[in-house]
């Protein structure tokens, strides 16, 4: 189905990584066994450094972005994937901490194309440029 | 293609026919065009659960059906799916079975399930389900596979879904308002070595086309195939935007990252991939490569300059092809942890400057070819953790400045060649745990400034040459010779040589292991060093 018009890059501090991964299981976006592995890219100040943050990137529909903004504004009452927060070893407080701790960078593919003039058409090859640019803006690189 | 070859394979779907010709299992993902159907079935789905077919660029790809054996649809698993009798189904409120259908009359007060009495599904397996909705008047109905729903249906018509079960239950679920009938339920396994990704953020994206391909963002995008018991030993062919590469492979049963670890890939786009449990003939490899190139995977390996991380972690590869990597300057981590490679081809890496960690962890390499690495400056960790290397060639590393950890853990090397390392400045940990070395050659390490732990744990090293450090400005020999087996003469050689350099305020440890204490000659050198503020410790405690 078409409509995946956005490239989303999310960064979470290391301390929140486990809860953030569980949160994405609760969203139904990660069907891996708990705690999930949505945030899989370690970011550090140096190549060999210990991760201070973790990153993920994916394509999303406008509806996903709308839901995310609503959750940030109003909180999220129940796990969209069903069950209770307990089922994901989460609490409302942990979910709130994750929502507050996630840094989100959203670009349409048209904007991503503008990052590199070599990209001449709608091409998710720009996705890698997207997350690398976001990490670089925070002076972070892929860590050990 | 010659006429004879075309006859042999029958033309047409050549890649699939290779599996027939060899009578071999494996996987084949070569139809990325979302409009393609095999036996009427779409091959790509947005999530690992199936359900929604991929049909446009930027769609994530979470499930791809293997067509190496065609789309193989198994026997009917739904018992009484035609509802010919009022049996085999547990009926929730509102459901009734009669007149060859199951009907919901709308009296339910919430979701109401029609549950197969014998749960026919196996979690993790892939199925095709079909159902006909008739006499519809209100609400929604869905099929539930384990715990996941097919999506809501609110009209008369046929439903056909591909899904990956996450449980054993098979349920038809009416919502609060559904009024209508269902009939002709069929559920059949689709066998094969399908590729999937359960994590939403790690799915490649469809792009194109034509040509169509999957883009990986190298932030975890990865499709996984579960290799069946017995594993696959044969040929792996991968077509990316760098070209088509053909590898020998031995993939153990279990998860195989079809996109090689999610972060590392020779390229950023995947046009096709196949693995076959047979070693293809040279001719058939050529046919397969040609077929893959026809999908858009034009060979540009020869123009790629950055091969960093390209094959990192490809632990199933048993042989590496003679690719054109002649333009490559960065080979950092390129073959890191390719732990099943027993040999390495004579690639043209002559333009390479960075070989950091290039062959690190290639733990099965028994020999290394005489590659032209003469432009290389960084050999940090290059052959670290290659414990099966029994010999090392006389490579031209004369431009190398950085050798930390370079041969760390090459524990089967019994001798070391007279390499030109004269430009090297950092030799820390360079020969750490080369535990089979018995003698060390008189290398020109005069530019070296750091020898910390350089020969640490060389537990068989008895003979070390004289005059090695006579002109060296290095002062860091921390634990450099700890754990060795140096003779008294060798210990003296080291001490006298470092003392001769005239440096001050350094650290030198020749301790541990079975090394001998220095002789009076060595002790004199120790005195000289200590007079210049060196910290020196040796066996025997002088």
Interface residues (C-beta under 8 A of the other chain):
Chain A: X1 X2 X3 X4 X5 X10 X24 X29 X30 X31 X32 X36 X37 X38 X39 X40 X41 X55 X56 X57 X58 X59 X82 X109 X122 X123 X124 X125 X127 X128 X130 X131 X142
Chain B: X46 X47 X48 X49 X52 X55 X56 X57 X58 X59 X60 X147 X166 X198 X199 X200 X201 X202 X203 X205 X207 X215 X217 X218 X219 X220 X262 X263 X268 X269
